[in-house]
């Protein structure tokens, strides 16, 4: 009889590999389109023009729910795509990203308009311990709530 915890862990690992392959394929397709369909990025910061501490609230919520040691890029309006929360007006897409250093530097990215409806993770050499699996499940759950909240607010 198959251990259900091992089965769940295997399924998570398979999904992570599939998501990584889909992301790579989408990036290649995007690069082929070139600048003709370029969507200028807007950094969503804590500026009042975006609402009351929108970025700060996103970061605090993630840290409280998923991992208190998560790290996020600094606000940088001169390089919008380096920010943790970025809006692309032409496509209507919103992207939220950061890292969790104590998980082998795991990087995550949420995309509101992604066809997979799943978060992406990028990491090298991470042991799939029970704690790691729990954190990956938290990332996935947080993403689903994040996506649902943003979709409900638009």
Helices and strands as residue ranges (DSSP letters): H 4-33, G 34-37, E 41-43, G 48-50, H 54-65, E 70-71, G 77-82, E 85-88, E 93-100, E 106-111, E 120-122, H 130-153
